[in-house]
Amino acid sequence: MQIVGYDTGDGGLLVSDSDGGDSDHAEYVALDPGVDLSYRLGDRHCAGVVTDEGHRSCDADDAPHCEVHTSTWVCARCTGTCLKDEMDCFDDHAVYLAAFAPDTFKVGVTKAWRLETRLREQGADRGAHVRTVENGRVAREIEAELATTVPDRVRVPQKLAGLGRAVDEAAWHALLDDFDPIETFDFDYGLDCSERPVTETLATGTVRGTKGRLLVLDHAGSTYAVDLRDLVGYEVIDGETDRRLQSSLGAFG
């Protein structure tokens, strides 16, 4: 078996039987609170590609994907000048601000109808819808302008550092003072982290929940935070990890 993908919306892993066929079966493993994961990580290599027909494996050493199976979403690099052969983003778009505990903020854009979903996919703790415009080109132009003062991306280590911490409300509201939000959002992912989890790469334990790309689980008296992307490409077998892991301070209480 091989972990070949993940879902940041509902929280889940795609695990393929990976027998080397042209179309392996990929099973969706929901990462709902209380689910027990019991995978032991083996070798890691390219995760291949998942299509409507199934999973096509790849033996290339690069992980999570080799050059052939690495795709780049051009819209993520757009600043208002379309990078496609023909512009196709004619839906209403939302320009938003997102907060990540304790005091990391970003600006972003998404189709207006999926704004709340997009904020959850990123693991945002707070969100604010600040503009609605007629298409993606205009939205990207506004984003590029705002990005001169508010970052337009947040790295996973910054999100990891915020687990178990609260948003700096004063800093968040000071940022919003420069805007007139249409709607604001306050997210609770139910992780109940009283302290920052230990950062690890494992797929063994009882799931607390997910927060964007972050999986939080309990194992052997410690709480761990896992970047789901770091699991993609690993061959796995059933059974708990046998690696020696760093323990959280709470494990010794």
Helices and strands as residue ranges (DSSP letters): E 2-7, E 12-16, E 26-30, E 36-44, E 49-51, E 54-56, G 74-77, E 93-100, E 104-111, G 112-114, H 115-122, E 126-133, H 136-146, H 156-161, H 169-176, E 183-186, E 198-199, E 203-211, E 214-219, E 222-227, G 228-231, E 234-238, G 249-252
